[in-house]
Amino acid sequence: MLIELDDVCRTVGLVLGRHDPKPDDRIQADLGGESIDVLNIIVTLQQKYGISLDEADLVNVSTVRDLYHLALKRSDAPT
């Protein structure tokens, strides 16, 4: 399945209960997400796109765009 930035923004918004998050919004600082919210977003993206993300991958994720790039990168990874 093709991963699109707009779809990742919508997914983050649904999980956080926020309307229309922007790609450069910081998940925790701007959108008010907490650690458990980030985990819920990751699980949702994994299920939706059939990708595997682990905690080490999340170290460099701050914004919705970072999360999108990570998901895109992992979608190309061999399974």
C-alpha positions as a Markdown table, in Angstrom:
| # | Residue | x | y | z |
|---|---|---|---|---|
| 1 | Met | 0.0 | 0.0 | 0.0 |
| 2 | Leu | 1.2 | 3.4 | -0.9 |
| 3 | Ile | 2.1 | 5.6 | 2.1 |
| 4 | Glu | 1.1 | 9.3 | 1.6 |
| 5 | Leu | 2.0 | 12.2 | 3.9 |
| 6 | Asp | -1.6 | 13.4 | 4.0 |
| 7 | Asp | -2.7 | 10.0 | 5.2 |
| 8 | Val | -0.1 | 9.9 | 8.0 |
| 9 | Cys | -1.2 | 13.4 | 9.1 |
| 10 | Arg | -4.8 | 12.1 | 9.2 |
| 11 | Thr | -3.8 | 9.0 | 11.2 |
| 12 | Val | -1.9 | 11.1 | 13.7 |
| 13 | Gly | -4.8 | 13.5 | 14.0 |
| 14 | Leu | -7.3 | 10.6 | 14.6 |
| 15 | Val | -5.1 | 9.0 | 17.3 |
| 16 | Leu | -4.5 | 12.3 | 19.0 |
| 17 | Gly | -8.0 | 13.6 | 18.6 |
| 18 | Arg | -6.6 | 16.7 | 16.8 |
| 19 | His | -8.1 | 18.3 | 13.7 |
| 20 | Asp | -5.8 | 18.7 | 10.7 |
| 21 | Pro | -2.3 | 18.3 | 12.0 |
| 22 | Lys | 0.4 | 19.6 | 9.7 |
| 23 | Pro | 3.5 | 17.7 | 8.4 |
| 24 | Asp | 5.9 | 19.9 | 10.4 |
| 25 | Asp | 3.9 | 19.8 | 13.7 |
| 26 | Arg | 5.9 | 18.1 | 16.5 |
| 27 | Ile | 3.9 | 15.2 | 17.7 |
| 28 | Gln | 4.5 | 15.8 | 21.4 |
| 29 | Ala | 5.3 | 19.5 | 21.7 |
| 30 | Asp | 2.8 | 20.9 | 19.2 |
| 31 | Leu | 0.1 | 18.3 | 19.1 |
| 32 | Gly | 0.2 | 17.3 | 22.8 |
| 33 | Gly | 1.0 | 13.7 | 22.2 |
| 34 | Glu | 2.4 | 11.6 | 25.0 |
| 35 | Ser | 4.5 | 8.5 | 24.9 |
| 36 | Ile | 1.5 | 6.2 | 24.9 |
| 37 | Asp | 0.0 | 8.2 | 22.0 |
| 38 | Val | 3.2 | 7.8 | 20.0 |
| 39 | Leu | 3.0 | 4.1 | 20.6 |
| 40 | Asn | -0.6 | 4.0 | 19.5 |
| 41 | Ile | 0.3 | 5.9 | 16.3 |
| 42 | Ile | 3.1 | 3.4 | 15.6 |
| 43 | Val | 0.8 | 0.4 | 16.1 |
| 44 | Thr | -1.8 | 2.0 | 13.9 |
| 45 | Leu | 0.7 | 2.7 | 11.1 |
| 46 | Gln | 2.1 | -0.8 | 11.4 |
| 47 | Gln | -1.3 | -2.4 | 11.0 |
| 48 | Lys | -2.4 | -0.1 | 8.3 |
| 49 | Tyr | 0.6 | -0.4 | 6.1 |
| 50 | Gly | 2.0 | -3.8 | 7.1 |
| 51 | Ile | 5.3 | -2.3 | 8.2 |
| 52 | Ser | 7.5 | -3.0 | 11.2 |
| 53 | Leu | 8.8 | -0.1 | 13.3 |
| 54 | Asp | 10.8 | -0.6 | 16.5 |
| 55 | Glu | 11.7 | 1.7 | 19.3 |
| 56 | Ala | 15.2 | 2.3 | 18.0 |
| 57 | Asp | 13.6 | 3.8 | 14.9 |
| 58 | Leu | 11.7 | 6.4 | 16.9 |
| 59 | Val | 14.7 | 8.1 | 18.4 |
| 60 | Asn | 14.9 | 10.6 | 15.5 |
| 61 | Val | 11.1 | 11.1 | 15.1 |
| 62 | Ser | 9.8 | 14.4 | 16.2 |
| 63 | Thr | 7.4 | 15.7 | 13.6 |
| 64 | Val | 4.6 | 14.1 | 11.6 |
| 65 | Arg | 6.9 | 14.4 | 8.5 |
| 66 | Asp | 9.7 | 12.5 | 10.4 |
| 67 | Leu | 7.2 | 9.7 | 11.1 |
| 68 | Tyr | 6.1 | 9.7 | 7.4 |
| 69 | His | 9.7 | 9.4 | 6.2 |
| 70 | Leu | 10.3 | 6.5 | 8.6 |
| 71 | Ala | 7.2 | 4.7 | 7.5 |
| 72 | Leu | 8.2 | 5.2 | 3.9 |
| 73 | Lys | 11.7 | 3.9 | 4.6 |
| 74 | Arg | 10.4 | 0.8 | 6.4 |
| 75 | Ser | 7.9 | 0.1 | 3.7 |
| 76 | Asp | 10.8 | -0.5 | 1.3 |
| 77 | Ala | 12.7 | -2.7 | 3.8 |
| 78 | Pro | 12.8 | -6.4 | 3.1 |
| 79 | Thr | 10.5 | -8.4 | 5.4 |
